[in-house]
Structures are given as C-alpha cells and as structure tokens.
Amino acid sequence: MRKLYLSRKVDELKPSGIRKFFDIAATMDNVVSLGIGEPDFTTPPPILEAGVQSLYQGETHYTSNHGLIKLREALAAHLENLYNVHYNPNDEIVITVGGSEALYLSANALLEPGDEVIIPTPCFVSYQAEVTLAGGVAVEVPSRFEDDFDLDIQAISAAITPRTKAVLINYPNNPTGAVASREKLLKLSQLAEKNDLIVISDEIYDRLIYGMEHTCFPALPNMRERTVLIGGFSKSYAMTGWRIGFAAAPVEILKGLVKVHQYTVMSAPTISQYAAITALKQCDQFVQQMRKEYNSRRNLIISGLKYIGLPIVEPFGAFYAFPKVSNTGLNDEVFAQRLLDEKRVAVVPGSSFGKGGKGFVRCSYATAPDQIEEALDRIQQFVSSL
Ligand SMILES: Cc1ncc(COP(=O)(O)O)c(C=O)c1O
C-alpha cells in the first residue's frame, strides 16, 4: 500500500462546503449569486491612494513583526474611542494577514494537543479547521433559531470539560447576522471567569451593525485579561484583497501570537498597512455610507424572504440573511443544489457552517439591489414549485 504523504489531520479535513458549491456555480451561465461573503464595493479612494503612494515612496520592505507602529497606534486609539478598551500599541497588538491569520495565530499559540475549544455554530467555515489543524478539538454548540441565534449559555456551560481551553465567538455573526445580547455576553464572561477560559472574540463585522450597539467583548468587566480580540479591515472598509487584520490581547498572550506570526508570515503586507492607517484616520464616512447601503439591501432581502414564506430571524449585523428552508421539505443541501440547478441562484447550504446551520441557507446581501430582487423572484418561483 502507498504511504500516505499528507498528515492524517490534513487528509481528514473536509474541503469548505462553500468552495465546492461555487466551483459548480462558476461553470454555469446566468447565475445570480447571493453566495459571496465579501463587500461588492471597491475600496474607498483615499485608501487606494494611500496604498499607491506608499509604493512610490519606496515602502516596499518588511515592517516590524508587530506591524507599523503608526498603524498600531491608530488602531489602539480607534478601539479606545469606540469601545473604551485600552491596548498598548507597543506590545498588545499585532497586524496580521487578515482576520484569518489572527485566527490561525490564536489557535496555534493557545492550544495543546487535545485542548477543547467551544464554538457556537453556525460559524465561519474556518473555525473548526483552524482548531483541528492546531491539534485542538472543536466542540460545536448549536445556537438556536428560537433564541434568535443568540448564545446558548446553558448549552455552552454543559459543554465545558477539564480540557476546555477557550470559547470562540463571532458577533455580529457569519452566517446568521445575529448580534449577541449584552446580557448573554455578560453571562459568558462569568462562565469564562469561573472556569478560567480564554475567549477568542472575532469581531470582524463590528462596524456593520444596524440599529444596535456593538458590544466589544474585552470591554466587559475583567474580560480584557482573558480575551483575544480579532478584527480586520476586509469587511468594514471593503478591503478583502488587501489581506489585513489584527489581533489584540494582553501582553503575555500577544507575545505567543507574535512568535507564531514571525515564523509564519513575518509581517503583514506593507502597502496594506499604510492603506489601513488612512482607513482608520480618514474613512469613517465611507463606512457609514456602505453601512447605510447594506441596511437598505438588508430590508429588501428580509421583506422578500418573509413574503416568500421562509421563516427568518431578523439579522442586525454583517451582510447575511439566514432563512430556514427545512419547512419546504428539502434539506439545506438539496435546497441549495436544486435552487442552483433549476433557477440559477447561488446560496450557501447552512450545514457548511456547522451543526447549528442545518436546515437553513445563507444569502449574502453584499450584492447590488437589482441582483437581490432578481434572486428573490427566482427563489419565489422555486419555492412555489415545490
Ligand atoms: C467571521 C469571519 N471572520 C474572519 C473572516 C476572515 O476575514 P479576513 O481574513 O478577510 O480578514 C471572515 C471572512 O469571511 C469572517 O466571516
């Protein structure tokens, strides 16, 4: 028998359900996609300009491992202004290759083999894989439609074992659009203290929130000391391709993240770091404009899905709607596959996002309103044909 070249953990890792689906969609004509998880806007002009200028000024070298100090200072000031949480820019912030790298660093710096990480699901597709690749065990705790996909504190509490090292949360949430209530986050903070757990809080959609206030987890009482805050520029500033994000954590934890970072990527892209300084310092009005536009698309898609008769929890954050499709008699994978085959609309089956996503599909509204309207028409035809 031939030797297995790949490590067992990589060999056994399932490819992302999203990718599989989009590879199929890409081969078809006339597809309306509600599948993408990224802004359709181009990066705001001052940010583009700052990136270009940095190149002409010869800023084409590595930066310090932590990232440009000017960027870390701007980020520390930004977090202090918005959430009243203080990070020392010198040694408590690292600039990363997107929020994705910040997740990778957290898992690899924190986990011993066999350490368990509790993850409320449905969740971003990378979470379970990042934990597994770092040698940990991902323990999924489904969030419930009936609770508006808020944290299920009882279920989280029941999932804690002596091997639990961390809880990995994401609000506003991909794929549900849920914003956790402050009350539940406070309860989670009490659980974390009682059981000495770290909380990895991925707040990459913090600025994309509609008619609600974002609660920054490390700003809750005593939480700064046991939280790794993950954030980024991809979503708020429409900068997915620039590959830039950050992690902030108390110095002892951040030191570990930076060790992994320096041996993995050295430093985040320099051009993107210069661009990000301008994003933070000059581009708030663009964030507000994009948020306003997402909000009107959000209203369009929610009222359309309700009209079609698909049950939905109103999403107050990110740019996703997550209707329940199981009442149609189809499971989410068959629903998405048939919707694509028969009506050429791409949505993502909820089970790609973990156990809690079964029976739902994710519809991204980070796409033009006429596309959303066309997709809604086709979904209506599809549902009424069942
Ligand atoms: C919840 C969540 N976290 C992290 C990321 C990664 O973003 P990036 O690496 O572009 O910063 C995404 C991207 O879709 C996301 O949805």
The ligand as an ORCA input file, in Angstrom:
! r2SCAN-3c Opt
* xyz 0 1
  C     -16.407     35.746     10.824
  C     -15.226     35.938      9.938
  N     -14.011     36.005     10.494
  C     -12.908     36.170      9.740
  C     -13.005     36.275      8.371
  C     -11.724     36.443      7.599
  O     -11.609     37.676      7.056
  P     -10.242     38.282      6.527
  O      -9.214     37.215      6.619
  O     -10.504     38.711      5.130
  O      -9.943     39.430      7.426
  C     -14.251     36.197      7.740
  C     -14.373     36.263      6.280
  O     -15.385     35.929      5.691
  C     -15.404     36.049      8.559
  O     -16.631     35.978      8.025
*
